[in-house]
Amino acid sequence: MASNLTKKQLKENNIFKRVTLVKQVEENSNWDVIVIGGGATGLGIALDSATRKFKTLLLEQVDFAKGTSSRSTKLVHGGVRYLGQGNIDLVKEALYERGLLLENAPHLVNNQSFIIPNYTWWDTFKYIIGLKIYDALAGKLSFGKSIRINKKETLLRLSTIKNGKLKGGVVYHDGQFDDSRLAINIAQTCIEHGATALNHFKVNQLLKNNNGIVNGVVAEDRETGITYSLNAKVVINATGVFTDEILKMDNSEAKKMLCPSQGIHLVLNKSFLPGNDAILIPRTKDGRVLFLVPWHNKVLVGTTDTLLDSHSLEPKALDSEVDFIISTANNYLNQEVSKEDVLSIFAGLRPLAVPKDKSEKTKEISRSHKIIISNSELITITGGKWTTYRRMAQDTINKAISIGKLNHVSCKTKNVKIHGATEYHDKTHHQYIYGSDQEAIQNLIKEYPELGETLHVQLPYTKAEIIWAIRYEMARTVEDILARRVRTLFLDARVTLEIIPMVAKMLAKELGKDALWEQQQIEVFTKIANQYVL
């Protein structure tokens, strides 16, 4: 059952308080499962583990979904592109998981219609056949039938598409969601099922027994600087692009396993795609696909695929990537996109397997996940994507059971509702993403009417949502709030810069911090936010 705590219960029993979670670490040095990494993969594993009643601890060095998991194209999809590559099994698995996500997190996952504009009759034929296969693979969890539409209807539904040689379009359905909101809700669900999930808690060392078997971690609370030695039956490395760092902790001679591939997204005003449909441009000049997707009353355009030699917590978009997206969009839109139109720009890194040879293109590297067992019995999971996070978690815990690390308990997550899950929500109100928590936020405003004020004249978000993020969603910094709880940084970076001081003041007051701390928060986040302005 998804949590629907009453106002009284929330006040009396706030299980999401940091002091409560840290106390659980102080009082327990022995765990069944310790998960390193609080992105989609790590959170999914912690939830799978906790619902099987294993004593579970998840540690994230910065914030839940700080890296790749908050920087996606916001799609819950089977991967039309993988179908073209003949990767039927991956598509089938992802379509099944897409269906489960809609059932288990209906407040965050939407059924989104996509239109592929067609410029030759052969394209029309090819895409309709491919998408009929896509529909069939989804089975009873299908989001809707693919259909062909004529030129007139295509122009009616996509009013900003170029007319030119357009022959018509193919409509298909996929999922659209808010990635970091789902991550936060999964973290809450983990805690509701008995796990301890902590952000701003960094693993600095792996512990081993006399036989060289990993049996715990040394981790530091980055707020207090206090270090803890924690034992576990199994340690799982789910750190995405930071996988190699943990493998090096285990074995300094470990070979590099991952090469990060960067994907960037531009956020534009809704006027560039005023209808309800998304656009899929199926073949860009580098052989990828380009999406234009409605998201929180804006339009998300992406993505790129650029192999990098290094990775960072705040990857930067390359000028060539920005130019590529703008020029590709302008090939199809009758409304010219310029750099001045970009409200926010963000870059994310995909943790791809190191190519076997130089000829292998990043778009051809398999997106399916891999589970690796080191000689030390450290379990590492790599690859995968948001849509299949639950299946990846199931496979990882099953692997820990199969090598004798945990007792045999079957997976429970197929029917576990994610925190906030509710069927009844008004998608025209921006707070629909809170699901069953929306009522509690509204009650907060009734109790303190000043919290009903919006953060900025150009933003729908209220002060109540800031307080909610701090009290019940484990936000500890201004960045946690404005990047991943309330998504202003990803929606309008310039406007976000204007509200940083106000949010820092609210956060400092809630956490009982002084003026110096508040000023540091302003400086640190202003530097980050400036990178999202083009």
C-alpha positions in Angstrom: 0.0 0.0 0.0 1.3 3.5 -0.8 1.7 5.8 2.1 -1.2 8.2 2.7 -0.2 9.5 6.2 -2.5 11.8 7.9 -1.3 15.3 9.1 -1.3 14.0 12.7 0.7 10.9 11.8 3.3 12.9 9.8 3.9 15.3 12.7 4.1 12.6 15.4 6.0 9.9 13.4 8.3 11.4 10.7 10.2 8.4 9.6 12.0 10.5 6.9 13.8 12.7 9.4 17.6 12.6 9.0 18.1 12.3 12.8 15.9 9.2 12.8 17.8 7.6 9.9 21.3 8.4 11.2 20.3 6.9 14.6 19.5 3.6 12.8 23.1 3.6 11.5 24.5 4.4 14.9 22.5 1.6 16.5 23.1 -1.1 13.8 26.5 -2.1 12.7 25.3 -5.3 11.1 23.2 -5.4 7.9 22.1 -8.0 5.5 22.5 -5.8 2.4 24.4 -2.5 2.0 23.7 -0.7 -1.3 26.2 1.9 -2.5 24.5 4.5 -4.8 21.2 6.2 -4.6 20.2 6.5 -8.3 17.4 4.5 -10.0 19.4 1.2 -9.8 20.5 1.5 -6.1 17.1 2.6 -4.9 15.4 -0.2 -6.8 17.8 -2.8 -5.2 17.2 -1.3 -1.7 13.4 -1.6 -2.2 13.6 -5.1 -3.6 15.8 -6.1 -0.6 13.6 -4.4 2.0 10.4 -5.9 0.7 12.0 -9.4 1.0 12.6 -8.4 4.7 16.4 -8.2 4.4 17.9 -5.6 6.8 18.9 -3.0 4.2 21.0 0.1 4.2 21.4 2.4 1.2 24.1 5.1 1.1 24.3 7.9 -1.4 27.3 10.3 -1.5 25.4 13.4 -2.6 21.6 13.2 -3.1 19.2 10.6 -4.5 19.2 10.8 -8.3 21.9 13.5 -8.3 23.6 11.9 -11.4 22.2 10.2 -14.4 18.9 9.4 -12.8 17.7 13.0 -12.8 18.9 13.8 -16.3 17.0 11.4 -18.5 14.7 12.2 -21.5 11.8 11.6 -19.0 10.6 8.5 -20.9 9.4 5.2 -19.5 9.7 3.3 -22.7 10.4 0.0 -24.4 13.0 1.6 -26.7 11.7 1.9 -30.3 15.4 2.3 -31.3 16.4 -1.1 -29.8 13.6 -2.7 -31.9 15.4 -1.4 -35.0 18.6 -3.0 -33.7 16.8 -6.3 -33.4 17.1 -6.4 -29.5 13.7 -7.9 -29.1 14.3 -9.3 -25.6 15.3 -6.0 -24.2 12.3 -4.3 -25.7 9.9 -6.9 -24.4 11.3 -6.7 -20.9 11.2 -2.9 -20.9 7.6 -2.8 -22.2 6.5 -5.2 -19.4 8.3 -3.0 -16.8 6.7 0.1 -18.4 3.3 -1.4 -17.7 4.2 -2.2 -14.1 5.5 1.4 -13.6 2.2 2.9 -14.7 0.3 0.6 -12.3 2.7 1.2 -9.3 3.4 4.9 -9.7 0.3 6.3 -11.6 0.9 9.8 -10.1 4.2 10.1 -11.9 3.9 8.0 -15.1 1.7 9.3 -17.9 0.6 7.7 -21.2 2.2 9.9 -23.8 1.3 9.9 -27.5 4.2 10.3 -29.9 4.0 11.3 -33.6 6.7 10.3 -36.1 6.5 12.7 -39.1 6.9 10.8 -42.4 8.4 12.3 -45.5 8.3 9.2 -47.8 5.6 6.5 -48.2 8.3 3.9 -47.5 8.9 5.6 -44.1 5.2 5.4 -43.3 5.1 1.7 -44.2 8.3 0.9 -42.3 7.3 2.7 -39.1 3.8 1.4 -38.9 5.0 -2.2 -39.3 7.7 -1.7 -36.7 5.3 -0.1 -34.2 2.7 -2.8 -34.7 5.4 -5.2 -33.5 6.1 -2.9 -30.6 2.4 -2.9 -29.7 2.3 -6.7 -29.9 5.4 -7.1 -27.7 3.6 -5.0 -25.0 0.7 -7.5 -24.9 -2.0 -6.7 -22.3 0.2 -3.9 -20.8 0.0 -2.0 -24.0 -0.5 1.8 -23.7 -2.5 2.1 -27.0 -2.5 1.1 -30.6 -0.2 2.6 -33.2 -2.1 4.2 -36.1 -1.2 6.0 -39.3 -2.6 9.6 -39.7 -2.7 11.6 -42.9 -0.9 14.9 -43.6 -3.9 17.1 -42.6 -4.2 15.4 -39.2 -0.5 15.5 -38.6 -0.4 19.3 -39.2 -3.4 19.7 -37.0 -1.8 17.8 -34.1 1.7 19.2 -34.7 1.0 22.8 -35.5 4.8 23.7 -35.4 6.0 21.0 -37.8 7.3 22.0 -41.2 4.8 21.2 -44.0 7.4 20.7 -46.8 7.4 17.1 -48.2 5.4 15.8 -45.3 3.3 12.8 -46.2 1.6 12.1 -42.8 2.6 10.6 -39.5 2.5 7.5 -37.4 1.1 7.8 -33.8 2.3 5.4 -31.1 2.2 5.4 -27.3 4.9 5.3 -24.6 5.4 6.4 -21.0 6.5 9.9 -19.8 7.5 10.6 -16.2 9.4 12.8 -13.7 12.7 10.9 -13.0 14.0 12.4 -9.8 10.5 12.7 -8.3 10.2 8.9 -8.8 13.6 8.4 -7.2 12.6 10.4 -4.1 9.3 8.4 -3.9 11.2 5.1 -4.2 13.5 6.2 -1.4 10.5 7.0 0.8 9.0 3.6 -0.1 12.2 1.9 0.9 12.0 3.6 4.3 8.3 2.7 4.7 9.3 -1.0 4.1 12.0 -0.8 6.9 15.1 0.1 4.9 17.5 2.9 6.0 18.2 5.2 3.0 20.6 8.1 3.5 21.8 10.8 1.1 25.0 12.9 1.7 26.6 9.8 3.2 29.8 8.7 1.4 31.4 5.2 1.2 35.2 5.7 1.5 36.4 2.1 1.9 35.3 -1.5 1.6 35.8 -3.8 4.6 37.1 -7.4 4.0 37.5 -10.4 6.2 40.7 -12.5 6.5 39.8 -14.4 3.3 39.6 -11.1 1.3 35.8 -11.3 1.1 34.0 -7.9 1.2 31.9 -7.8 4.4 31.1 -4.2 4.9 32.0 -0.5 4.3 33.5 2.5 6.0 31.2 5.5 5.4 31.2 9.1 6.3 28.2 11.3 7.2 29.1 14.3 5.0 27.1 16.6 7.3 28.8 15.8 10.5 32.1 14.3 9.3 31.5 11.3 11.6 32.7 7.9 10.1 31.0 4.6 10.6 32.2 1.0 10.1 29.3 -1.1 9.0 29.2 -4.8 8.4 27.0 -6.6 5.8 26.4 -10.1 4.4 26.5 -8.5 0.9 27.7 -5.2 -0.5 26.2 -4.0 -3.8 27.9 -1.5 -6.1 25.2 0.4 -7.9 27.0 3.6 -8.5 26.5 4.1 -12.3 29.3 6.2 -13.8 31.2 5.9 -10.5 31.3 2.1 -10.8 35.0 1.9 -11.5 35.9 3.9 -8.4 34.3 1.3 -6.2 35.9 -1.5 -8.1 39.3 0.2 -7.6 38.5 0.3 -3.8 38.0 -3.5 -4.0 41.0 -4.1 -6.2 43.5 -1.4 -7.1 44.4 -3.3 -10.3 40.8 -3.5 -11.5 40.4 -2.9 -15.3 38.3 0.0 -16.4 34.8 -1.3 -17.2 32.9 1.8 -18.1 33.2 4.7 -20.5 30.6 7.5 -19.9 28.5 8.7 -22.8 27.0 12.1 -22.5 23.5 13.0 -23.5 22.2 16.6 -23.3 18.7 18.1 -23.3 17.5 21.6 -24.0 14.3 22.9 -22.4 12.1 25.3 -24.4 8.9 27.2 -24.0 5.6 25.2 -24.6 5.0 27.4 -27.7 7.5 25.2 -29.7 5.2 22.2 -29.3 1.8 23.5 -28.2 -0.3 20.3 -28.5 -0.4 17.2 -26.3 1.7 15.0 -28.6 5.4 14.4 -28.5 7.6 14.2 -31.6 10.0 11.4 -32.4 12.5 12.3 -35.2 13.6 8.8 -36.1 16.9 9.4 -37.9 19.2 12.3 -37.2 22.4 12.8 -39.2 24.4 10.8 -36.6 21.9 7.9 -36.8 20.3 8.5 -33.5 16.7 9.6 -32.7 15.6 13.0 -31.4 12.7 13.5 -29.1 10.6 16.6 -28.4 8.5 15.8 -25.3 6.0 17.9 -23.4 7.2 18.0 -19.7 5.8 20.2 -16.9 4.3 22.7 -19.4 7.6 23.0 -21.2 9.2 21.1 -24.1 12.2 18.9 -23.6 14.5 18.3 -26.7 17.2 15.7 -26.8 19.4 13.8 -26.8 23.0 13.4 -27.9 25.5 10.5 -27.5 29.0 11.7 -27.0 31.7 9.4 -25.6 33.8 11.1 -22.9 37.1 10.2 -21.3 36.1 11.3 -17.8 33.0 11.9 -15.7 31.9 14.4 -13.1 28.9 15.1 -10.8 28.0 18.2 -13.0 28.7 17.3 -16.6 28.7 20.2 -19.0 27.1 20.3 -22.5 29.5 20.8 -25.3 28.9 23.6 -27.8 28.8 21.0 -30.6 26.0 19.1 -28.9 23.9 22.3 -28.4 24.4 23.2 -32.1 23.4 19.7 -33.2 20.1 19.7 -31.2 19.1 23.2 -32.3 19.9 22.6 -36.0 18.1 19.2 -36.0 15.0 20.7 -34.4 15.1 23.6 -36.9 15.1 21.1 -39.8 11.6 20.0 -38.6 10.0 23.0 -36.9 8.6 26.0 -38.6 9.3 28.1 -35.5 13.0 28.9 -35.4 14.8 27.8 -32.2 17.7 30.0 -31.2 20.1 29.8 -28.2 18.1 32.7 -26.6 15.0 30.4 -26.5 16.7 27.8 -24.2 15.3 28.0 -20.7 17.6 25.4 -19.2 20.2 23.0 -20.5 21.3 19.8 -18.7 23.8 17.0 -19.4 23.7 13.5 -18.1 26.1 10.6 -18.4 25.2 7.0 -19.4 27.4 4.3 -17.8 28.2 2.3 -20.9 30.4 -0.8 -21.1 33.8 0.0 -22.5 33.5 -0.8 -26.3 35.2 -4.0 -27.4 36.9 -2.2 -30.3 37.1 1.4 -31.5 34.6 0.8 -34.3 31.7 0.1 -31.9 29.5 3.2 -31.8 27.9 4.2 -28.4 24.4 3.8 -29.8 25.2 0.1 -30.6 26.5 -0.7 -27.1 23.9 -2.8 -25.4 21.7 -1.0 -22.9 20.8 -4.3 -21.1 22.2 -4.6 -17.6 25.1 -6.8 -16.4 25.8 -8.2 -12.9 29.4 -8.9 -12.0 30.7 -10.8 -9.1 34.3 -9.9 -8.0 36.7 -12.4 -6.5 35.9 -10.6 -3.2 32.2 -11.3 -3.7 31.4 -7.6 -4.2 28.3 -7.5 -6.5 28.4 -4.8 -9.2 25.5 -3.9 -11.5 26.0 -1.8 -14.6 24.0 -0.7 -17.6 20.2 -0.8 -17.9 17.8 2.2 -17.9 15.2 3.8 -15.7 12.3 1.8 -17.2 13.8 -1.5 -16.2 15.1 -0.4 -12.7 12.7 -2.9 -10.9 13.8 -5.9 -13.0 17.5 -5.0 -12.5 16.9 -4.9 -8.8 15.2 -8.3 -8.8 18.0 -9.8 -10.8 20.7 -8.4 -8.4 19.1 -9.6 -5.2 18.4 -13.0 -6.9 22.1 -13.1 -7.8 23.1 -12.4 -4.1 20.8 -15.3 -3.1 22.2 -17.7 -5.8 25.8 -17.2 -4.5 24.7 -18.0 -1.0 24.9 -14.4 0.5 21.2 -14.3 1.5 18.4 -16.7 2.3 16.0 -17.6 -0.4 13.0 -15.2 -0.4 11.1 -14.5 -3.6 10.8 -11.0 -5.2 7.8 -9.0 -4.1 8.1 -5.7 -6.1 5.7 -6.5 -9.0 2.8 -5.2 -7.0 4.5 -2.8 -4.5 2.9 0.6 -4.9 5.4 3.5 -4.8 4.9 6.2 -2.2 2.2 8.7 -3.3 0.6 6.3 -5.7 -3.0 7.2 -6.3 -5.4 6.8 -9.3 -7.2 10.1 -8.6 -5.3 13.2 -9.6 -6.0 16.3 -11.6 -3.1 16.5 -14.1 -3.9 20.2 -14.8 -2.7 21.1 -11.2 1.1 21.1 -11.0 1.0 19.3 -7.6 -0.4 16.1 -9.1 3.1 14.7 -9.0 2.8 14.4 -5.2 -0.1 11.9 -5.6 -1.6 11.1 -2.2 0.7 13.6 -0.5 -0.9 16.5 -2.3 -3.7 16.8 0.3 -1.1 17.1 3.1 0.6 19.9 1.2 -2.7 21.7 0.8 -3.3 21.2 4.5 0.0 22.9 5.2 -1.1 25.9 3.2 -4.5 26.0 5.1 -2.5 26.0 8.4 0.0 28.6 7.3 -1.5 30.6 4.4 1.8 32.4 3.7 3.1 29.0 2.4 0.6 29.3 -0.4 2.7 32.1 -2.0 4.5 31.1 -5.2 8.3 31.1 -5.4 8.3 33.4 -8.5 5.7 35.0 -10.7 6.9 32.7 -13.6 6.7 29.5 -11.5 3.7 27.6 -10.2 5.5 26.1 -7.2 4.6 27.3 -3.7 6.6 27.8 -0.5 4.7 24.8 1.0 6.5 22.5 -1.4 9.9 23.7 -0.2 8.9 23.0 3.4 7.5 19.6 2.4 10.7 18.7 0.6 12.8 19.5 3.7 10.6 17.8 6.2 9.4 14.7 4.4 11.6 14.3 1.3 15.0 14.4 2.8 16.2 17.5 1.0 19.3 18.8 2.7 20.6 21.5 0.4 19.2 24.2 -1.9 20.3 22.1 -4.8 18.4 19.0 -3.5 15.3 21.2 -3.4 15.5 23.2 -6.7 17.1 20.5 -8.9 15.4 17.3 -7.7 12.3 17.9 -5.5 10.9 21.0 -7.2 12.3 20.9 -10.7 12.9 24.6 -11.3 16.6 24.2 -12.3 15.6 21.9 -15.1 12.7 24.0 -16.2 14.0 27.6 -16.1 17.5 28.1 -14.9 17.5 32.0 -15.1 14.3 32.2 -12.9 15.9 29.7 -10.5 18.9 32.0 -10.0 16.5 34.7 -8.7 14.9 32.5 -6.0 18.0 30.9 -4.5 18.4 33.4 -1.6 14.7 33.0 -0.5 15.0 29.2 -0.6 18.3 29.2 1.2 16.7 31.3 4.0 13.8 28.9 4.4 16.1 25.9 4.4 18.5 27.4 7.0 15.5 28.2 9.2 14.1 24.7 9.0 17.4 23.0 9.6 18.5 25.5 12.3 21.6 26.7 10.4 23.3 30.0 10.8 23.8 32.9 8.3 27.2 31.7 7.2 25.8 28.3 6.2 23.0 30.0 4.4 25.5 32.1 2.4 27.5 29.1 1.5 24.4 27.4 0.2 23.7 30.4 -2.0 27.2 30.5 -3.4 27.5 26.8 -4.1 24.2 26.5 -5.8 24.5 29.7 -7.8 27.7 28.3 -9.3 25.9 25.1 -10.3 22.7 26.9 -11.6 24.8 29.1 -13.9 25.9 26.0 -15.8 22.2 25.4 -16.8 21.9 28.8 -18.4 22.9 28.8 -22.1 
